[in-house]
């Protein structure tokens, strides 16, 4: 069986944010939490606790976001008076 991408739900100091989710997403979160409980052999985590690690994982693996976060590509200044010698 393949392992889930998310298995560790860290207990961190929360910041309260209200989010409205479609019912289908809540059902999927609940099913994912149950899968985590089965895979780890521990109690099923609260589905709401999965939201933050899922968003973190998504952003950590999004290459376009990582590139945008680093900022625009830096250009190396080119001197017009430099002489290039071939060897």
PDB file with SEQRES, HELIX, SHEET and CRYST1 records, atoms N, CA, C and O in Angstrom:
SEQRES   1 A   87  UNK UNK UNK UNK UNK UNK UNK UNK UNK UNK UNK UNK UNK          
SEQRES   2 A   87  UNK UNK UNK UNK UNK UNK UNK UNK UNK UNK UNK UNK UNK          
SEQRES   3 A   87  UNK UNK UNK UNK UNK UNK UNK UNK UNK UNK UNK UNK UNK          
SEQRES   4 A   87  UNK UNK UNK UNK UNK UNK UNK UNK UNK UNK UNK UNK UNK          
SEQRES   5 A   87  UNK UNK UNK UNK UNK UNK UNK UNK UNK UNK UNK UNK UNK          
SEQRES   6 A   87  UNK UNK UNK UNK UNK UNK UNK UNK UNK UNK UNK UNK UNK          
SEQRES   7 A   87  UNK UNK UNK UNK UNK UNK UNK UNK UNK                          
HELIX    1 AA1 UNK A   23  UNK A   40  1                                  18    
HELIX    2 AA2 UNK A   47  UNK A   49  5                                   3    
HELIX    3 AA3 UNK A   50  UNK A   61  1                                  12    
HELIX    4 AA4 UNK A   63  UNK A   70  1                                   8    
CRYST1    1.000    1.000    1.000  90.00  90.00  90.00 P 1           1          
ATOM      1  N   UNK A   1       0.835  -1.179   0.000  1.00  0.00           N  
ATOM      2  CA  UNK A   1       0.000   0.000   0.000  1.00  0.00           C  
ATOM      3  C   UNK A   1       0.878   1.240   0.000  1.00  0.00           C  
ATOM      4  O   UNK A   1       1.846   1.310   0.757  1.00  0.00           O  
ATOM      5  N   UNK A   2       0.562   2.202  -0.823  1.00  0.00           N  
ATOM      6  CA  UNK A   2       1.305   3.451  -0.867  1.00  0.00           C  
ATOM      7  C   UNK A   2       1.016   4.258   0.395  1.00  0.00           C  
ATOM      8  O   UNK A   2      -0.076   4.180   0.958  1.00  0.00           O  
ATOM      9  N   UNK A   3       1.996   5.023   0.828  1.00  0.00           N  
ATOM     10  CA  UNK A   3       1.792   5.834   2.018  1.00  0.00           C  
ATOM     11  C   UNK A   3       1.144   7.154   1.653  1.00  0.00           C  
ATOM     12  O   UNK A   3       1.290   7.645   0.534  1.00  0.00           O  
ATOM     13  N   UNK A   4       0.438   7.713   2.595  1.00  0.00           N  
ATOM     14  CA  UNK A   4      -0.208   9.006   2.395  1.00  0.00           C  
ATOM     15  C   UNK A   4       0.844  10.105   2.384  1.00  0.00           C  
ATOM     16  O   UNK A   4       1.902   9.966   2.997  1.00  0.00           O  
ATOM     17  N   UNK A   5       0.555  11.184   1.694  1.00  0.00           N  
ATOM     18  CA  UNK A   5       1.489  12.311   1.683  1.00  0.00           C  
ATOM     19  C   UNK A   5       1.519  13.004   3.032  1.00  0.00           C  
ATOM     20  O   UNK A   5       2.523  13.616   3.395  1.00  0.00           O  
ATOM     21  N   UNK A   6       0.446  12.913   3.764  1.00  0.00           N  
ATOM     22  CA  UNK A   6       0.346  13.589   5.043  1.00  0.00           C  
ATOM     23  C   UNK A   6       0.075  12.545   6.110  1.00  0.00           C  
ATOM     24  O   UNK A   6      -0.947  11.860   6.062  1.00  0.00           O  
ATOM     25  N   UNK A   7       0.974  12.416   7.070  1.00  0.00           N  
ATOM     26  CA  UNK A   7       0.740  11.460   8.155  1.00  0.00           C  
ATOM     27  C   UNK A   7       0.964  12.089   9.521  1.00  0.00           C  
ATOM     28  O   UNK A   7       0.434  11.595  10.516  1.00  0.00           O  
ATOM     29  N   UNK A   8       1.723  13.146   9.590  1.00  0.00           N  
ATOM     30  CA  UNK A   8       2.021  13.785  10.855  1.00  0.00           C  
ATOM     31  C   UNK A   8       1.243  15.093  10.942  1.00  0.00           C  
ATOM     32  O   UNK A   8       1.413  15.975  10.101  1.00  0.00           O  
ATOM     33  N   UNK A   9       0.396  15.219  11.952  1.00  0.00           N  
ATOM     34  CA  UNK A   9      -0.375  16.444  12.142  1.00  0.00           C  
ATOM     35  C   UNK A   9       0.209  17.144  13.367  1.00  0.00           C  
ATOM     36  O   UNK A   9      -0.101  16.786  14.503  1.00  0.00           O  
ATOM     37  N   UNK A  10       1.068  18.160  13.121  1.00  0.00           N  
ATOM     38  CA  UNK A  10       1.727  18.820  14.241  1.00  0.00           C  
ATOM     39  C   UNK A  10       0.735  19.609  15.101  1.00  0.00           C  
ATOM     40  O   UNK A  10      -0.255  20.142  14.600  1.00  0.00           O  
ATOM     41  N   UNK A  11       1.017  19.670  16.386  1.00  0.00           N  
ATOM     42  CA  UNK A  11       0.208  20.455  17.307  1.00  0.00           C  
ATOM     43  C   UNK A  11       0.928  21.779  17.494  1.00  0.00           C  
ATOM     44  O   UNK A  11       1.918  21.859  18.220  1.00  0.00           O  
ATOM     45  N   UNK A  12       0.431  22.811  16.841  1.00  0.00           N  
ATOM     46  CA  UNK A  12       1.087  24.110  16.835  1.00  0.00           C  
ATOM     47  C   UNK A  12       0.132  25.155  17.402  1.00  0.00           C  
ATOM     48  O   UNK A  12      -1.082  24.953  17.418  1.00  0.00           O  
ATOM     49  N   UNK A  13       0.687  26.270  17.864  1.00  0.00           N  
ATOM     50  CA  UNK A  13      -0.153  27.352  18.371  1.00  0.00           C  
ATOM     51  C   UNK A  13      -0.985  27.902  17.213  1.00  0.00           C  
ATOM     52  O   UNK A  13      -0.432  28.399  16.231  1.00  0.00           O  
ATOM     53  N   UNK A  14      -2.299  27.815  17.325  1.00  0.00           N  
ATOM     54  CA  UNK A  14      -3.148  28.210  16.201  1.00  0.00           C  
ATOM     55  C   UNK A  14      -3.421  29.699  16.114  1.00  0.00           C  
ATOM     56  O   UNK A  14      -3.338  30.434  17.098  1.00  0.00           O  
ATOM     57  N   UNK A  15      -3.748  30.113  14.911  1.00  0.00           N  
ATOM     58  CA  UNK A  15      -4.280  31.436  14.628  1.00  0.00           C  
ATOM     59  C   UNK A  15      -5.653  31.180  14.037  1.00  0.00           C  
ATOM     60  O   UNK A  15      -5.782  30.418  13.078  1.00  0.00           O  
ATOM     61  N   UNK A  16      -6.671  31.800  14.589  1.00  0.00           N  
ATOM     62  CA  UNK A  16      -8.030  31.486  14.166  1.00  0.00           C  
ATOM     63  C   UNK A  16      -8.333  32.097  12.801  1.00  0.00           C  
ATOM     64  O   UNK A  16      -8.161  33.296  12.581  1.00  0.00           O  
ATOM     65  N   UNK A  17      -8.791  31.232  11.891  1.00  0.00           N  
ATOM     66  CA  UNK A  17      -9.213  31.631  10.560  1.00  0.00           C  
ATOM     67  C   UNK A  17     -10.512  30.883  10.275  1.00  0.00           C  
ATOM     68  O   UNK A  17     -10.622  29.686  10.539  1.00  0.00           O  
ATOM     69  N   UNK A  18     -11.473  31.591   9.744  1.00  0.00           N  
ATOM     70  CA  UNK A  18     -12.735  30.943   9.391  1.00  0.00           C  
ATOM     71  C   UNK A  18     -12.745  30.677   7.903  1.00  0.00           C  
ATOM     72  O   UNK A  18     -12.515  31.577   7.096  1.00  0.00           O  
ATOM     73  N   UNK A  19     -13.014  29.425   7.544  1.00  0.00           N  
ATOM     74  CA  UNK A  19     -13.032  29.017   6.145  1.00  0.00           C  
ATOM     75  C   UNK A  19     -14.325  28.248   5.890  1.00  0.00           C  
ATOM     76  O   UNK A  19     -14.715  27.391   6.683  1.00  0.00           O  
ATOM     77  N   UNK A  20     -14.976  28.558   4.793  1.00  0.00           N  
ATOM     78  CA  UNK A  20     -16.154  27.791   4.406  1.00  0.00           C  
ATOM     79  C   UNK A  20     -15.728  26.775   3.363  1.00  0.00           C  
ATOM     80  O   UNK A  20     -15.128  27.122   2.345  1.00  0.00           O  
ATOM     81  N   UNK A  21     -16.046  25.512   3.629  1.00  0.00           N  
ATOM     82  CA  UNK A  21     -15.690  24.428   2.727  1.00  0.00           C  
ATOM     83  C   UNK A  21     -16.949  23.811   2.136  1.00  0.00           C  
ATOM     84  O   UNK A  21     -17.976  23.713   2.808  1.00  0.00           O  
ATOM     85  N   UNK A  22     -16.867  23.399   0.888  1.00  0.00           N  
ATOM     86  CA  UNK A  22     -17.991  22.634   0.344  1.00  0.00           C  
ATOM     87  C   UNK A  22     -18.114  21.312   1.104  1.00  0.00           C  
ATOM     88  O   UNK A  22     -17.124  20.778   1.604  1.00  0.00           O  
ATOM     89  N   UNK A  23     -19.326  20.800   1.183  1.00  0.00           N  
ATOM     90  CA  UNK A  23     -19.574  19.553   1.914  1.00  0.00           C  
ATOM     91  C   UNK A  23     -18.700  18.421   1.397  1.00  0.00           C  
ATOM     92  O   UNK A  23     -18.224  17.596   2.177  1.00  0.00           O  
ATOM     93  N   UNK A  24     -18.487  18.376   0.085  1.00  0.00           N  
ATOM     94  CA  UNK A  24     -17.666  17.302  -0.499  1.00  0.00           C  
ATOM     95  C   UNK A  24     -16.233  17.360   0.015  1.00  0.00           C  
ATOM     96  O   UNK A  24     -15.609  16.320   0.227  1.00  0.00           O  
ATOM     97  N   UNK A  25     -15.703  18.567   0.217  1.00  0.00           N  
ATOM     98  CA  UNK A  25     -14.337  18.706   0.729  1.00  0.00           C  
ATOM     99  C   UNK A  25     -14.278  18.230   2.178  1.00  0.00           C  
ATOM    100  O   UNK A  25     -13.324  17.560   2.574  1.00  0.00           O  
ATOM    101  N   UNK A  26     -15.289  18.574   2.963  1.00  0.00           N  
ATOM    102  CA  UNK A  26     -15.312  18.105   4.348  1.00  0.00           C  
ATOM    103  C   UNK A  26     -15.392  16.580   4.402  1.00  0.00           C  
ATOM    104  O   UNK A  26     -14.732  15.954   5.232  1.00  0.00           O  
ATOM    105  N   UNK A  27     -16.184  15.988   3.534  1.00  0.00           N  
ATOM    106  CA  UNK A  27     -16.262  14.525   3.488  1.00  0.00           C  
ATOM    107  C   UNK A  27     -14.909  13.920   3.124  1.00  0.00           C  
ATOM    108  O   UNK A  27     -14.501  12.912   3.700  1.00  0.00           O  
ATOM    109  N   UNK A  28     -14.210  14.543   2.161  1.00  0.00           N  
ATOM    110  CA  UNK A  28     -12.875  14.054   1.787  1.00  0.00           C  
ATOM    111  C   UNK A  28     -11.883  14.224   2.926  1.00  0.00           C  
ATOM    112  O   UNK A  28     -11.065  13.336   3.168  1.00  0.00           O  
ATOM    113  N   UNK A  29     -11.942  15.359   3.636  1.00  0.00           N  
ATOM    114  CA  UNK A  29     -11.051  15.569   4.780  1.00  0.00           C  
ATOM    115  C   UNK A  29     -11.310  14.514   5.853  1.00  0.00           C  
ATOM    116  O   UNK A  29     -10.374  13.980   6.448  1.00  0.00           O  
ATOM    117  N   UNK A  30     -12.568  14.225   6.091  1.00  0.00           N  
ATOM    118  CA  UNK A  30     -12.932  13.221   7.093  1.00  0.00           C  
ATOM    119  C   UNK A  30     -12.410  11.841   6.682  1.00  0.00           C  
ATOM    120  O   UNK A  30     -11.872  11.100   7.504  1.00  0.00           O  
ATOM    121  N   UNK A  31     -12.577  11.509   5.406  1.00  0.00           N  
ATOM    122  CA  UNK A  31     -12.075  10.221   4.910  1.00  0.00           C  
ATOM    123  C   UNK A  31     -10.551  10.169   5.009  1.00  0.00           C  
ATOM    124  O   UNK A  31      -9.994   9.127   5.354  1.00  0.00           O  
ATOM    125  N   UNK A  32      -9.869  11.277   4.712  1.00  0.00           N  
ATOM    126  CA  UNK A  32      -8.408  11.326   4.802  1.00  0.00           C  
ATOM    127  C   UNK A  32      -7.973  11.145   6.256  1.00  0.00           C  
ATOM    128  O   UNK A  32      -7.019  10.418   6.537  1.00  0.00           O  
ATOM    129  N   UNK A  33      -8.675  11.808   7.176  1.00  0.00           N  
ATOM    130  CA  UNK A  33      -8.339  11.676   8.598  1.00  0.00           C  
ATOM    131  C   UNK A  33      -8.502  10.226   9.047  1.00  0.00           C  
ATOM    132  O   UNK A  33      -7.680   9.707   9.803  1.00  0.00           O  
ATOM    133  N   UNK A  34      -9.564   9.577   8.577  1.00  0.00           N  
ATOM    134  CA  UNK A  34      -9.770   8.169   8.922  1.00  0.00           C  
ATOM    135  C   UNK A  34      -8.656   7.295   8.347  1.00  0.00           C  
ATOM    136  O   UNK A  34      -8.206   6.352   8.998  1.00  0.00           O  
ATOM    137  N   UNK A  35      -8.215   7.608   7.133  1.00  0.00           N  
ATOM    138  CA  UNK A  35      -7.112   6.855   6.516  1.00  0.00           C  
ATOM    139  C   UNK A  35      -5.824   7.042   7.314  1.00  0.00           C  
ATOM    140  O   UNK A  35      -5.059   6.094   7.491  1.00  0.00           O  
ATOM    141  N   UNK A  36      -5.585   8.241   7.785  1.00  0.00           N  
ATOM    142  CA  UNK A  36      -4.403   8.497   8.624  1.00  0.00           C  
ATOM    143  C   UNK A  36      -4.486   7.655   9.897  1.00  0.00           C  
ATOM    144  O   UNK A  36      -3.505   7.034  10.305  1.00  0.00           O  
ATOM    145  N   UNK A  37      -5.655   7.642  10.513  1.00  0.00           N  
ATOM    146  CA  UNK A  37      -5.834   6.849  11.728  1.00  0.00           C  
ATOM    147  C   UNK A  37      -5.555   5.373  11.484  1.00  0.00           C  
ATOM    148  O   UNK A  37      -4.901   4.715  12.293  1.00  0.00           O  
ATOM    149  N   UNK A  38      -6.055   4.856  10.363  1.00  0.00           N  
ATOM    150  CA  UNK A  38      -5.810   3.440  10.042  1.00  0.00           C  
ATOM    151  C   UNK A  38      -4.332   3.190   9.763  1.00  0.00           C  
ATOM    152  O   UNK A  38      -3.769   2.202  10.234  1.00  0.00           O  
ATOM    153  N   UNK A  39      -3.697   4.087   8.992  1.00  0.00           N  
ATOM    154  CA  UNK A  39      -2.299   3.879   8.599  1.00  0.00           C  
ATOM    155  C   UNK A  39      -1.347   3.988   9.780  1.00  0.00           C  
ATOM    156  O   UNK A  39      -0.367   3.249   9.866  1.00  0.00           O  
ATOM    157  N   UNK A  40      -1.638   4.915  10.692  1.00  0.00           N  
ATOM    158  CA  UNK A  40      -0.735   5.120  11.827  1.00  0.00           C  
ATOM    159  C   UNK A  40      -1.092   4.266  13.033  1.00  0.00           C  
ATOM    160  O   UNK A  40      -0.290   4.121  13.955  1.00  0.00           O  
ATOM    161  N   UNK A  41      -2.309   3.695  13.027  1.00  0.00           N  
ATOM    162  CA  UNK A  41      -2.743   2.903  14.166  1.00  0.00           C  
ATOM    163  C   UNK A  41      -3.106   3.759  15.365  1.00  0.00           C  
ATOM    164  O   UNK A  41      -3.228   3.251  16.479  1.00  0.00           O  
ATOM    165  N   UNK A  42      -3.277   5.040  15.146  1.00  0.00           N  
ATOM    166  CA  UNK A  42      -3.626   5.965  16.227  1.00  0.00           C  
ATOM    167  C   UNK A  42      -5.060   6.436  16.040  1.00  0.00           C  
ATOM    168  O   UNK A  42      -5.739   6.047  15.090  1.00  0.00           O  
ATOM    169  N   UNK A  43      -5.501   7.271  16.952  1.00  0.00           N  
ATOM    170  CA  UNK A  43      -6.853   7.819  16.857  1.00  0.00           C  
ATOM    171  C   UNK A  43      -6.971   8.680  15.604  1.00  0.00           C  
ATOM    172  O   UNK A  43      -5.998   9.290  15.159  1.00  0.00           O  
ATOM    173  N   UNK A  44      -8.159   8.720  15.051  1.00  0.00           N  
ATOM    174  CA  UNK A  44      -8.415   9.538  13.870  1.00  0.00           C  
ATOM    175  C   UNK A  44      -8.291  11.010  14.252  1.00  0.00           C  
ATOM    176  O   UNK A  44      -8.982  11.472  15.159  1.00  0.00           O  
ATOM    177  N   UNK A  45      -7.409  11.759  13.562  1.00  0.00           N  
ATOM    178  CA  UNK A  45      -7.269  13.184  13.897  1.00  0.00           C  
ATOM    179  C   UNK A  45      -8.505  13.968  13.472  1.00  0.00           C  
ATOM    180  O   UNK A  45      -9.270  13.532  12.612  1.00  0.00           O  
ATOM    181  N   UNK A  46      -8.682  15.114  14.080  1.00  0.00           N  
ATOM    182  CA  UNK A  46      -9.762  16.023  13.709  1.00  0.00           C  
ATOM    183  C   UNK A  46      -9.527  16.465  12.264  1.00  0.00           C  
ATOM    184  O   UNK A  46      -8.449  16.972  11.954  1.00  0.00           O  
ATOM    185  N   UNK A  47     -10.500  16.288  11.375  1.00  0.00           N  
ATOM    186  CA  UNK A  47     -10.304  16.671   9.973  1.00  0.00           C  
ATOM    187  C   UNK A  47      -9.862  18.121   9.789  1.00  0.00           C  
ATOM    188  O   UNK A  47      -9.103  18.421   8.868  1.00  0.00           O  
ATOM    189  N   UNK A  48     -10.320  19.009  10.640  1.00  0.00           N  
ATOM    190  CA  UNK A  48      -9.927  20.419  10.528  1.00  0.00           C  
ATOM    191  C   UNK A  48      -8.424  20.602  10.745  1.00  0.00           C  
ATOM    192  O   UNK A  48      -7.824  21.534  10.209  1.00  0.00           O  
ATOM    193  N   UNK A  49      -7.815  19.702  11.538  1.00  0.00           N  
ATOM    194  CA  UNK A  49      -6.373  19.787  11.794  1.00  0.00           C  
ATOM    195  C   UNK A  49      -5.552  19.411  10.564  1.00  0.00           C  
ATOM    196  O   UNK A  49      -4.344  19.646  10.544  1.00  0.00           O  
ATOM    197  N   UNK A  50      -6.169  18.839   9.551  1.00  0.00           N  
ATOM    198  CA  UNK A  50      -5.451  18.457   8.338  1.00  0.00           C  
ATOM    199  C   UNK A  50      -5.264  19.621   7.375  1.00  0.00           C  
ATOM    200  O   UNK A  50      -4.381  19.588   6.517  1.00  0.00           O  
ATOM    201  N   UNK A  51      -6.083  20.637   7.513  1.00  0.00           N  
ATOM    202  CA  UNK A  51      -6.074  21.737   6.540  1.00  0.00           C  
ATOM    203  C   UNK A  51      -4.711  22.428   6.474  1.00  0.00           C  
ATOM    204  O   UNK A  51      -4.173  22.623   5.385  1.00  0.00           O  
ATOM    205  N   UNK A  52      -4.158  22.795   7.609  1.00  0.00           N  
ATOM    206  CA  UNK A  52      -2.873  23.518   7.619  1.00  0.00           C  
ATOM    207  C   UNK A  52      -1.741  22.675   7.035  1.00  0.00           C  
ATOM    208  O   UNK A  52      -1.035  23.160   6.150  1.00  0.00           O  
ATOM    209  N   UNK A  53      -1.532  21.428   7.490  1.00  0.00           N  
ATOM    210  CA  UNK A  53      -0.437  20.666   6.895  1.00  0.00           C  
ATOM    211  C   UNK A  53      -0.637  20.398   5.407  1.00  0.00           C  
ATOM    212  O   UNK A  53       0.336  20.312   4.658  1.00  0.00           O  
ATOM    213  N   UNK A  54      -1.885  20.266   4.976  1.00  0.00           N  
ATOM    214  CA  UNK A  54      -2.134  20.060   3.546  1.00  0.00           C  
ATOM    215  C   UNK A  54      -1.761  21.300   2.738  1.00  0.00           C  
ATOM    216  O   UNK A  54      -1.158  21.199   1.670  1.00  0.00           O  
ATOM    217  N   UNK A  55      -2.122  22.457   3.253  1.00  0.00           N  
ATOM    218  CA  UNK A  55      -1.763  23.706   2.563  1.00  0.00           C  
ATOM    219  C   UNK A  55      -0.253  23.884   2.568  1.00  0.00           C  
ATOM    220  O   UNK A  55       0.329  24.276   1.557  1.00  0.00           O  
ATOM    221  N   UNK A  56       0.392  23.597   3.704  1.00  0.00           N  
ATOM    222  CA  UNK A  56       1.852  23.703   3.776  1.00  0.00           C  
ATOM    223  C   UNK A  56       2.515  22.779   2.772  1.00  0.00           C  
ATOM    224  O   UNK A  56       3.444  23.181   2.072  1.00  0.00           O  
ATOM    225  N   UNK A  57       2.049  21.562   2.698  1.00  0.00           N  
ATOM    226  CA  UNK A  57       2.623  20.580   1.756  1.00  0.00           C  
ATOM    227  C   UNK A  57       2.413  21.026   0.317  1.00  0.00           C  
ATOM    228  O   UNK A  57       3.314  20.920  -0.515  1.00  0.00           O  
ATOM    229  N   UNK A  58       1.225  21.522   0.034  1.00  0.00           N  
ATOM    230  CA  UNK A  58       0.916  22.003  -1.305  1.00  0.00           C  
ATOM    231  C   UNK A  58       1.874  23.132  -1.702  1.00  0.00           C  
ATOM    232  O   UNK A  58       2.452  23.106  -2.789  1.00  0.00           O  
ATOM    233  N   UNK A  59       2.038  24.119  -0.820  1.00  0.00           N  
ATOM    234  CA  UNK A  59       2.916  25.248  -1.146  1.00  0.00           C  
ATOM    235  C   UNK A  59       4.381  24.825  -1.221  1.00  0.00           C  
ATOM    236  O   UNK A  59       5.134  25.347  -2.043  1.00  0.00           O  
ATOM    237  N   UNK A  60       4.788  23.887  -0.371  1.00  0.00           N  
ATOM    238  CA  UNK A  60       6.179  23.431  -0.373  1.00  0.00           C  
ATOM    239  C   UNK A  60       6.537  22.668  -1.646  1.00  0.00           C  
ATOM    240  O   UNK A  60       7.703  22.633  -2.037  1.00  0.00           O  
ATOM    241  N   UNK A  61       5.557  22.064  -2.288  1.00  0.00           N  
ATOM    242  CA  UNK A  61       5.842  21.269  -3.475  1.00  0.00           C  
ATOM    243  C   UNK A  61       5.428  21.956  -4.773  1.00  0.00           C  
ATOM    244  O   UNK A  61       5.549  21.367  -5.847  1.00  0.00           O  
ATOM    245  N   UNK A  62       4.941  23.192  -4.686  1.00  0.00           N  
ATOM    246  CA  UNK A  62       4.533  23.934  -5.877  1.00  0.00           C  
ATOM    247  C   UNK A  62       5.751  24.694  -6.416  1.00  0.00           C  
ATOM    248  O   UNK A  62       6.156  25.708  -5.848  1.00  0.00           O  
ATOM    249  N   UNK A  63       6.319  24.205  -7.495  1.00  0.00           N  
ATOM    250  CA  UNK A  63       7.543  24.793  -8.049  1.00  0.00           C  
ATOM    251  C   UNK A  63       7.346  26.224  -8.525  1.00  0.00           C  
ATOM    252  O   UNK A  63       8.227  27.066  -8.350  1.00  0.00           O  
ATOM    253  N   UNK A  64       6.208  26.501  -9.119  1.00  0.00           N  
ATOM    254  CA  UNK A  64       5.949  27.861  -9.609  1.00  0.00           C  
ATOM    255  C   UNK A  64       5.868  28.831  -8.440  1.00  0.00           C  
ATOM    256  O   UNK A  64       6.391  29.943  -8.515  1.00  0.00           O  
ATOM    257  N   UNK A  65       5.213  28.411  -7.359  1.00  0.00           N  
ATOM    258  CA  UNK A  65       5.132  29.258  -6.175  1.00  0.00           C  
ATOM    259  C   UNK A  65       6.518  29.495  -5.587  1.00  0.00           C  
ATOM    260  O   UNK A  65       6.853  30.622  -5.222  1.00  0.00           O  
ATOM    261  N   UNK A  66       7.317  28.452  -5.495  1.00  0.00           N  
ATOM    262  CA  UNK A  66       8.669  28.593  -4.939  1.00  0.00           C  
ATOM    263  C   UNK A  66       9.493  29.560  -5.774  1.00  0.00           C  
ATOM    264  O   UNK A  66      10.228  30.387  -5.233  1.00  0.00           O  
ATOM    265  N   UNK A  67       9.372  29.458  -7.078  1.00  0.00           N  
ATOM    266  CA  UNK A  67      10.109  30.354  -7.960  1.00  0.00           C  
ATOM    267  C   UNK A  67       9.624  31.787  -7.800  1.00  0.00           C  
ATOM    268  O   UNK A  67      10.436  32.711  -7.745  1.00  0.00           O  
ATOM    269  N   UNK A  68       8.322  31.982  -7.726  1.00  0.00           N  
ATOM    270  CA  UNK A  68       7.763  33.322  -7.551  1.00  0.00           C  
ATOM    271  C   UNK A  68       8.149  33.899  -6.196  1.00  0.00           C  
ATOM    272  O   UNK A  68       8.372  35.103  -6.072  1.00  0.00           O  
ATOM    273  N   UNK A  69       8.227  33.058  -5.197  1.00  0.00           N  
ATOM    274  CA  UNK A  69       8.583  33.513  -3.854  1.00  0.00           C  
ATOM    275  C   UNK A  69      10.026  34.017  -3.785  1.00  0.00           C  
ATOM    276  O   UNK A  69      10.334  34.952  -3.046  1.00  0.00           O  
ATOM    277  N   UNK A  70      10.892  33.390  -4.555  1.00  0.00           N  
ATOM    278  CA  UNK A  70      12.295  33.826  -4.582  1.00  0.00           C  
ATOM    279  C   UNK A  70      12.439  35.184  -5.257  1.00  0.00           C  
ATOM    280  O   UNK A  70      13.444  35.868  -5.065  1.00  0.00           O  
ATOM    281  N   UNK A  71      11.458  35.573  -6.035  1.00  0.00           N  
ATOM    282  CA  UNK A  71      11.497  36.869  -6.693  1.00  0.00           C  
ATOM    283  C   UNK A  71      11.912  36.754  -8.135  1.00  0.00           C  
ATOM    284  O   UNK A  71      12.182  35.663  -8.637  1.00  0.00           O  
ATOM    285  N   UNK A  72      11.959  37.888  -8.798  1.00  0.00           N  
ATOM    286  CA  UNK A  72      12.318  37.868 -10.219  1.00  0.00           C  
ATOM    287  C   UNK A  72      13.756  37.428 -10.415  1.00  0.00           C  
ATOM    288  O   UNK A  72      14.598  37.644  -9.543  1.00  0.00           O  
ATOM    289  N   UNK A  73      14.045  36.812 -11.553  1.00  0.00           N  
ATOM    290  CA  UNK A  73      15.424  36.389 -11.805  1.00  0.00           C  
ATOM    291  C   UNK A  73      16.352  37.591 -11.832  1.00  0.00           C  
ATOM    292  O   UNK A  73      16.016  38.648 -12.367  1.00  0.00           O  
ATOM    293  N   UNK A  74      17.497  37.409 -11.257  1.00  0.00           N  
ATOM    294  CA  UNK A  74      18.480  38.500 -11.219  1.00  0.00           C  
ATOM    295  C   UNK A  74      19.346  38.433 -12.464  1.00  0.00           C  
ATOM    296  O   UNK A  74      19.809  37.368 -12.871  1.00  0.00           O  
ATOM    297  N   UNK A  75      19.548  39.585 -13.046  1.00  0.00           N  
ATOM    298  CA  UNK A  75      20.389  39.640 -14.231  1.00  0.00           C  
ATOM    299  C   UNK A  75      21.776  40.124 -13.844  1.00  0.00           C  
ATOM    300  O   UNK A  75      21.932  41.057 -13.057  1.00  0.00           O  
ATOM    301  N   UNK A  76      22.763  39.477 -14.407  1.00  0.00           N  
ATOM    302  CA  UNK A  76      24.143  39.858 -14.149  1.00  0.00           C  
ATOM    303  C   UNK A  76      24.486  40.997 -15.084  1.00  0.00           C  
ATOM    304  O   UNK A  76      24.301  40.874 -16.295  1.00  0.00           O  
ATOM    305  N   UNK A  77      24.987  42.117 -14.545  1.00  0.00           N  
ATOM    306  CA  UNK A  77      25.336  43.225 -15.433  1.00  0.00           C  
ATOM    307  C   UNK A  77      26.458  42.835 -16.379  1.00  0.00           C  
ATOM    308  O   UNK A  77      27.418  42.170 -15.988  1.00  0.00           O  
ATOM    309  N   UNK A  78      26.327  43.250 -17.601  1.00  0.00           N  
ATOM    310  CA  UNK A  78      27.338  42.935 -18.613  1.00  0.00           C  
ATOM    311  C   UNK A  78      28.043  44.227 -18.981  1.00  0.00           C  
ATOM    312  O   UNK A  78      27.414  45.211 -19.372  1.00  0.00           O  
ATOM    313  N   UNK A  79      29.352  44.204 -18.848  1.00  0.00           N  
ATOM    314  CA  UNK A  79      30.144  45.390 -19.191  1.00  0.00           C  
ATOM    315  C   UNK A  79      30.353  45.411 -20.703  1.00  0.00           C  
ATOM    316  O   UNK A  79      30.695  44.390 -21.299  1.00  0.00           O  
ATOM    317  N   UNK A  80      30.151  46.559 -21.312  1.00  0.00           N  
ATOM    318  CA  UNK A  80      30.309  46.662 -22.753  1.00  0.00           C  
ATOM    319  C   UNK A  80      31.759  46.868 -23.160  1.00  0.00           C  
ATOM    320  O   UNK A  80      32.102  46.688 -24.329  1.00  0.00           O  
ATOM    321  N   UNK A  81      32.623  47.243 -22.211  1.00  0.00           N  
ATOM    322  CA  UNK A  81      34.015  47.474 -22.555  1.00  0.00           C  
ATOM    323  C   UNK A  81      34.932  46.277 -22.243  1.00  0.00           C  
ATOM    324  O   UNK A  81      36.155  46.370 -22.358  1.00  0.00           O  
ATOM    325  N   UNK A  82      34.324  45.171 -21.851  1.00  0.00           N  
ATOM    326  CA  UNK A  82      35.129  43.984 -21.536  1.00  0.00           C  
ATOM    327  C   UNK A  82      35.603  43.328 -22.833  1.00  0.00           C  
ATOM    328  O   UNK A  82      34.872  43.254 -23.821  1.00  0.00           O  
ATOM    329  N   UNK A  83      36.831  42.862 -22.797  1.00  0.00           N  
ATOM    330  CA  UNK A  83      37.389  42.170 -23.952  1.00  0.00           C  
ATOM    331  C   UNK A  83      37.363  40.672 -23.687  1.00  0.00           C  
ATOM    332  O   UNK A  83      37.806  40.212 -22.635  1.00  0.00           O  
ATOM    333  N   UNK A  84      36.853  39.933 -24.624  1.00  0.00           N  
ATOM    334  CA  UNK A  84      36.788  38.487 -24.484  1.00  0.00           C  
ATOM    335  C   UNK A  84      37.929  37.918 -25.323  1.00  0.00           C  
ATOM    336  O   UNK A  84      38.036  38.187 -26.520  1.00  0.00           O  
ATOM    337  N   UNK A  85      38.765  37.138 -24.678  1.00  0.00           N  
ATOM    338  CA  UNK A  85      39.896  36.509 -25.386  1.00  0.00           C  
ATOM    339  C   UNK A  85      39.620  35.038 -25.514  1.00  0.00           C  
ATOM    340  O   UNK A  85      39.186  34.393 -24.560  1.00  0.00           O  
ATOM    341  N   UNK A  86      39.865  34.512 -26.669  1.00  0.00           N  
ATOM    342  CA  UNK A  86      39.734  33.080 -26.851  1.00  0.00           C  
ATOM    343  C   UNK A  86      41.091  32.451 -26.667  1.00  0.00           C  
ATOM    344  O   UNK A  86      42.115  33.039 -27.013  1.00  0.00           O  
ATOM    345  N   UNK A  87      41.093  31.237 -26.115  1.00  0.00           N  
ATOM    346  CA  UNK A  87      42.330  30.588 -25.735  1.00  0.00           C  
ATOM    347  C   UNK A  87      42.931  29.795 -26.774  1.00  0.00           C  
ATOM    348  O   UNK A  87      43.986  29.197 -26.562  1.00  0.00           O  
TER     349      UNK A  87                                                      
END                                                                             
